[in-house]
Each structure stands twice: as C-alpha cells, then as structure tokens.
Amino acid sequence: MYQGQVASITSFNKKGKFDVLPQHANFISLIQKSLLIRDDRGETREIKVNNGLMRVKEDNVEVYIGIETLVV
C-alpha cells in the first residue's frame, strides 16, 4: 500500500499514540486504528486499519495487516 522514504510514521497501540522517526530504536508492536505517513515533502497519507503488526529494524519499517482488517 505504501513503499518509499518517509519523514515519520504515527500509529496507535494499547499504550496510546506513538511516532517512528528516522534512526528509531528497533522494536515490534501490535498496532490499531491507523497509520499516518508523512513523506519528505510534508504531505501526509492516512491508512486506516483495525489491527496489524509494525516492525522497526535498522531504520526500516514493515507493517503487516490482513486484508480483512482494512477499513474502507
């Protein structure tokens, strides 16, 4: 659904809202509600999801969601 360089990613987990910025520490989290992607030009794109899994490793972010979890 999205591939490319971004300035930041915002999402939600059970603890609340969180941001992933460049050089973020490695981590894995279950996510919910949405992903807000900010590109290098400052434009934002929101992808709504019911739940998913986000993995941040070595300055790369991967998000895994099932098709049935997409909110259209």
C-alpha positions in Angstrom: 0.0 0.0 0.0 3.0 2.3 0.5 6.7 2.0 -0.3 9.3 4.7 -0.1 11.1 7.2 2.1 9.2 8.9 4.9 9.9 11.6 7.5 7.7 9.9 10.1 5.0 7.3 10.8 2.4 7.7 13.5 0.2 4.9 14.8 -1.5 3.6 18.0 -1.0 0.7 20.3 -2.6 -0.3 23.6 -0.4 2.3 25.4 -1.6 5.1 23.0 -0.3 7.1 20.1 3.4 6.8 19.1 5.7 8.1 16.4 8.5 6.4 14.5 11.2 8.8 13.4 14.5 8.3 11.5 17.0 6.2 13.4 14.3 4.9 15.7 15.3 2.0 18.0 14.4 -1.4 16.8 11.0 -2.7 18.1 7.9 -4.6 17.3 4.3 -3.6 18.3 0.8 -4.6 17.6 -1.0 -1.5 16.1 -4.6 -0.4 15.8 -6.7 2.4 14.3 -4.5 3.9 11.6 -1.1 4.7 10.2 -0.3 8.3 9.4 2.6 8.5 7.0 4.4 11.9 6.5 6.7 12.0 3.4 9.8 14.1 2.9 7.7 16.9 1.4 5.5 17.2 4.4 2.5 15.6 2.8 0.5 13.1 4.9 -1.4 9.9 4.0 -3.6 8.0 6.4 -4.2 4.3 6.1 -7.0 3.1 8.5 -6.6 -0.4 9.9 -8.4 -2.4 12.7 -5.2 -4.0 13.8 -1.8 -5.1 12.5 1.9 -5.6 13.4 4.6 -3.0 13.0 8.3 -3.9 12.9 11.1 -1.3 13.0 14.5 -2.7 12.3 17.7 -1.0 11.1 15.9 2.2 10.1 13.3 0.3 8.1 9.6 -0.1 9.0 7.4 -3.0 7.9 3.7 -3.2 8.7 1.7 -6.4 8.3 -2.1 -6.2 8.1 -4.6 -8.7 6.9 -6.9 -7.7 4.0 -9.9 -8.2 6.2 -8.6 -5.6 8.7 -8.6 -2.7 6.2 -11.2 -0.1 6.9 -12.6 1.2 3.7 
